[in-house]
Amino acid sequence: MDQTDQKLLVEIIRDLRWAGLATVDGDGAPHASMVAYVPEEDRLGLLLHLSRLSRHTRNLFANPTASLIISQPDPLSGDPQTLARITLTGQVEVIERDSAAWEAGRDRYLAALPDSERLFGFKDFTLFRFRPHKARYIGGFARAFSLTEAQLTDMLIAR
């Protein structure tokens, strides 16, 4: 993976805020939905603020394994298969309400998505930290790379 793709990978994670979330239903079937996310300061964790009323959230409580896919925005011209994208696979953990980590996570989330403030007052919302364990980056045709957790960490910290 060259420097251009490394830079683009980090920018996609750091600068975007809307991702596809894949979870596993109780019967083993996949379930996909769209969610907002905010990278933590070190970008090694992504914050998700999700309602327990949502199917994907219930799935995460039953099985914390998940994937997020984040793509460059579609300009509605050209071939969308050339858009850079990354699939992150990992685990979520609940950030306990009223902990220092929850306060820091909330502040970070609201700095990026201030219109979400009212949702933090709802008791059915849970703040999760998604930690990727591996990644698959597609930078366009013939530019696909699998990354270990260590490789991804090195890239995210270096930038």
Stockholm file with secondary structure:
# STOCKHOLM 1.0

chainA/1-159         MDQTDQKLLVEIIRDLRWAGLATVDGDGAPHASMVAYVPEEDRLGLLLHLSRLSRHTRNLFANPTASLIISQPDPLSGDPQTLARITLTGQVEVIERDSAAWEAGRDRYLAALPDSERLFGFKDFTLFRFRPHKARYIGGFARAFSLTEAQLTDMLIAR
#=GR chainA/1-159 SS CCHHHHHHHHHHHHHCCEEEEEEECTTSCEEEEEEECEECTTSSSEEEEEETTSHHHHHHHHCCEEEEEEECCCCSSSCGGGSCEEEEEEEEEEECTTSHHHHHHHHHHHHHCGGGGGGGGCTTEEEEEEEEEEEEEECSTTCEEEEEHHHHHHHHHHC
#=GC SS_cons         CCHHHHHHHHHHHHHCCEEEEEEECTTSCEEEEEEECEECTTSSSEEEEEETTSHHHHHHHHCCEEEEEEECCCCSSSCGGGSCEEEEEEEEEEECTTSHHHHHHHHHHHHHCGGGGGGGGCTTEEEEEEEEEEEEEECSTTCEEEEEHHHHHHHHHHC
//
